[in-house]
Amino acid sequence: MMERGSGWIGVAVPWAAVGTVLGSAAVIAVAAAVLPAARALRVRPVEAVGARE
């Protein structure tokens, strides 16, 4: 158990690394959403479901 008055223990947070990870995750998330959507826009709906005209 900590004694009273022992002082503040600081925690070092590597903000540059946190920002890099969050930025990379955001770019990957956007790419994961946009790339399949762009591909789906190029395919006719009838072809997408495999129906014959």
DSSP file (Angstrom, degrees, kcal/mol; ACC not computed):
  #  RESIDUE AA STRUCTURE BP1 BP2  ACC     N-H-->O    O-->H-N    N-H-->O    O-->H-N    TCO  KAPPA ALPHA  PHI   PSI    X-CA   Y-CA   Z-CA
    1    1 A M              0   0    0      0, 0.0     2,-0.2     0, 0.0     0, 0.0   0.000 360.0 360.0 360.0 140.3    0.0    0.0    0.0
    2    2 A M        -     0   0    0      1,-0.1     2,-0.2     3,-0.0     3,-0.1  -0.551 360.0-124.3 -80.2 141.5    1.3    3.5   -0.8
    3    3 A E    >   -     0   0    0     -2,-0.2     3,-1.2     1,-0.1     2,-0.1  -0.526  32.6 -98.0 -80.2 150.9    1.9    5.9    2.0
    4    4 A R  T 3  S+     0   0    0      1,-0.2    -1,-0.1    -2,-0.2     0, 0.0  -0.399 106.6  24.2 -65.5 143.4    0.2    9.2    2.0
    5    5 A G  T 3  S+     0   0    0     -2,-0.1    -1,-0.2     1,-0.1     3,-0.1   0.629  75.7 132.7  80.3  12.5    2.3   12.1    0.7
    6    6 A S    <   -     0   0    0     -3,-1.2    -2,-0.1     1,-0.2     2,-0.1   0.618  65.5-122.3 -75.1  -8.9    4.6    9.9   -1.4
    7    7 A G        -     0   0    0      2,-0.1     2,-0.4     0, 0.0    -1,-0.2  -0.242  34.3 -48.5  98.1 174.5    4.1   12.3   -4.4
    8    8 A W        -     0   0    0     -3,-0.1     2,-0.7    -2,-0.1     0, 0.0  -0.699  41.3-149.8 -89.6 132.4    2.9   12.1   -7.9
    9    9 A I        -     0   0    0     -2,-0.4     2,-0.1     2,-0.0    -2,-0.1  -0.912  20.2-146.1-102.4 114.1    4.2    9.3  -10.2
   10   10 A G        -     0   0    0     -2,-0.7     2,-0.5     1,-0.0     0, 0.0  -0.445   2.6-146.0 -81.1 153.1    4.2   10.6  -13.7
   11   11 A V        -     0   0    0     -2,-0.1     2,-0.6     2,-0.0    -1,-0.0  -0.980  11.3-139.1-119.3 126.6    3.5    8.4  -16.8
   12   12 A A        -     0   0    0     -2,-0.5    -2,-0.0     2,-0.0     0, 0.0  -0.756  16.9-165.6 -88.0 122.2    5.3    9.1  -20.0
   13   13 A V        -     0   0    0     -2,-0.6     2,-1.9     4,-0.0     3,-0.2  -0.935  19.1-138.1-109.3 120.1    3.1    8.8  -23.0
   14   14 A P     >  +     0   0    0      0, 0.0     4,-2.2     0, 0.0     3,-0.4  -0.547  26.8 179.4 -76.8  85.0    4.8    8.6  -26.4
   15   15 A W  H  > S+     0   0    0     -2,-1.9     4,-2.7     1,-0.2     5,-0.2   0.813  75.3  57.2 -62.1 -32.5    2.3   10.9  -28.2
   16   16 A A  H  > S+     0   0    0      2,-0.2     4,-2.2     1,-0.2    -1,-0.2   0.925 110.0  44.4 -64.2 -43.1    4.1   10.7  -31.5
   17   17 A A  H  > S+     0   0    0     -3,-0.4     4,-2.4     2,-0.2    -2,-0.2   0.901 113.4  50.6 -67.6 -40.7    3.8    7.0  -31.5
   18   18 A V  H  X S+     0   0    0     -4,-2.2     4,-2.5     1,-0.2    -2,-0.2   0.925 112.2  47.5 -62.2 -44.8    0.2    7.1  -30.4
   19   19 A G  H  X S+     0   0    0     -4,-2.7     4,-2.6     2,-0.2    -2,-0.2   0.884 111.0  51.2 -64.2 -39.1   -0.6    9.6  -33.2
   20   20 A T  H  X S+     0   0    0     -4,-2.2     4,-2.5    -5,-0.2    -2,-0.2   0.922 111.9  46.3 -64.3 -44.3    1.2    7.5  -35.8
   21   21 A V  H  X S+     0   0    0     -4,-2.4     4,-2.4     2,-0.2    -2,-0.2   0.925 114.9  46.4 -64.8 -44.9   -0.7    4.4  -34.8
   22   22 A L  H  X S+     0   0    0     -4,-2.5     4,-2.1     2,-0.2    -2,-0.2   0.905 113.8  48.7 -65.6 -40.6   -4.1    6.2  -34.8
   23   23 A G  H  X S+     0   0    0     -4,-2.6     4,-2.2     2,-0.2    -2,-0.2   0.916 112.2  48.2 -64.4 -43.1   -3.3    7.9  -38.1
   24   24 A S  H  X S+     0   0    0     -4,-2.5     4,-2.5     1,-0.2    -2,-0.2   0.910 111.1  50.9 -63.4 -42.3   -2.3    4.7  -39.8
   25   25 A A  H  X S+     0   0    0     -4,-2.4     4,-2.4     1,-0.2    -1,-0.2   0.884 109.5  50.9 -63.0 -38.3   -5.4    2.9  -38.5
   26   26 A A  H  X S+     0   0    0     -4,-2.1     4,-2.3     2,-0.2    -1,-0.2   0.911 110.6  48.3 -66.1 -42.1   -7.5    5.7  -39.9
   27   27 A V  H  X S+     0   0    0     -4,-2.2     4,-2.4     1,-0.2    -2,-0.2   0.923 113.1  47.8 -64.0 -43.7   -5.9    5.5  -43.3
   28   28 A I  H  X S+     0   0    0     -4,-2.5     4,-2.5     1,-0.2    -2,-0.2   0.900 111.4  51.0 -63.9 -40.7   -6.3    1.7  -43.3
   29   29 A A  H  X S+     0   0    0     -4,-2.4     4,-1.2     2,-0.2    -2,-0.2   0.910 111.1  47.4 -63.9 -42.7  -10.0    2.0  -42.3
   30   30 A V  H  X S+     0   0    0     -4,-2.3     4,-3.0     2,-0.2     3,-0.4   0.925 113.3  48.3 -65.1 -43.8  -10.8    4.5  -45.0
   31   31 A A  H  X S+     0   0    0     -4,-2.4     4,-2.2     1,-0.2    -2,-0.2   0.899 108.6  54.4 -62.7 -39.9   -9.0    2.3  -47.6
   32   32 A A  H  < S+     0   0    0     -4,-2.5    -1,-0.2     1,-0.2    -2,-0.2   0.759 116.5  38.6 -66.4 -23.9  -10.9   -0.8  -46.4
   33   33 A A  H  X S+     0   0    0     -4,-1.2     4,-1.1    -3,-0.4    -2,-0.2   0.847 119.3  43.8 -91.0 -40.1  -14.2    1.1  -46.9
   34   34 A V  H  X S+     0   0    0     -4,-3.0     4,-2.8     2,-0.2     5,-0.2   0.898 106.0  57.4 -77.8 -41.8  -13.5    3.0  -50.1
   35   35 A L  H  X S+     0   0    0     -4,-2.2     4,-1.9    -5,-0.3     5,-0.2   0.929 110.4  41.6 -61.9 -48.7  -11.8    0.3  -52.2
   36   36 A P  H  > S+     0   0    0      0, 0.0     4,-2.4     0, 0.0    -1,-0.2   0.881 115.5  52.3 -65.0 -34.9  -14.6   -2.3  -52.1
   37   37 A A  H  X S+     0   0    0     -4,-1.1     4,-1.7     2,-0.2    -2,-0.2   0.904 108.6  49.9 -67.1 -40.1  -17.2    0.5  -52.6
   38   38 A A  H  X S+     0   0    0     -4,-2.8     4,-0.8     1,-0.2    -1,-0.2   0.894 111.8  48.6 -64.3 -39.1  -15.4    1.8  -55.6
   39   39 A R  H >X S+     0   0    0     -4,-1.9     3,-0.7    -5,-0.2     4,-0.7   0.904 109.2  52.7 -66.3 -40.6  -15.3   -1.7  -57.1
   40   40 A A  H >< S+     0   0    0     -4,-2.4     3,-0.6     1,-0.2    -1,-0.2   0.826 102.5  59.2 -65.9 -30.7  -19.0   -2.2  -56.4
   41   41 A L  H 3< S+     0   0    0     -4,-1.7    -1,-0.2     1,-0.2    -2,-0.2   0.779 103.2  52.8 -68.4 -25.0  -19.8    1.0  -58.2
   42   42 A R  H << S+     0   0    0     -4,-0.8     2,-0.4    -3,-0.7    -1,-0.2   0.638  96.4  79.4 -84.8 -14.4  -18.2   -0.4  -61.4
   43   43 A V  S << S-     0   0    0     -4,-0.7     5,-0.0    -3,-0.6     0, 0.0  -0.791  83.7-121.2 -99.4 133.9  -20.2   -3.6  -61.4
   44   44 A R     >  -     0   0    0     -2,-0.4     4,-2.0     1,-0.1     3,-0.5  -0.478  24.1-122.1 -68.3 142.2  -23.8   -3.7  -62.7
   45   45 A P  H  > S+     0   0    0      0, 0.0     4,-1.6     0, 0.0     6,-0.2   0.848 111.5  55.6 -56.6 -36.5  -26.2   -5.0  -60.0
   46   46 A V  H  >>S+     0   0    0      1,-0.2     5,-1.5     2,-0.2     4,-0.6   0.902 110.1  45.4 -64.8 -39.3  -27.4   -7.8  -62.1
   47   47 A E  H  45S+     0   0    0     -3,-0.5     3,-0.4     1,-0.2    -1,-0.2   0.848 107.3  59.8 -70.0 -33.6  -23.8   -9.1  -62.6
   48   48 A A  H  <5S+     0   0    0     -4,-2.0    -2,-0.2     1,-0.2    -1,-0.2   0.867 110.0  40.2 -65.3 -36.3  -23.1   -8.7  -58.8
   49   49 A V  H  <5S-     0   0    0     -4,-1.6    -1,-0.2     2,-0.1    -2,-0.2   0.544 112.1-119.0 -90.9  -6.8  -25.9  -11.1  -57.8
   50   50 A G  T  <5 +     0   0    0     -4,-0.6    -3,-0.2    -3,-0.4     2,-0.2   0.649  60.7 148.0  83.1  15.3  -25.1  -13.5  -60.6
   51   51 A A      < -     0   0    0     -5,-1.5     2,-0.4    -6,-0.2    -1,-0.3  -0.515  43.2-128.1 -82.4 152.4  -28.4  -13.3  -62.4
   52   52 A R              0   0    0     -2,-0.2    -1,-0.0     1,-0.1    -5,-0.0  -0.800 360.0 360.0-101.0 142.2  -28.8  -13.6  -66.1
   53   53 A E              0   0    0     -2,-0.4    -1,-0.1     0, 0.0    -2,-0.0   0.467 360.0 360.0 -82.3 360.0  -30.6  -11.1  -68.2
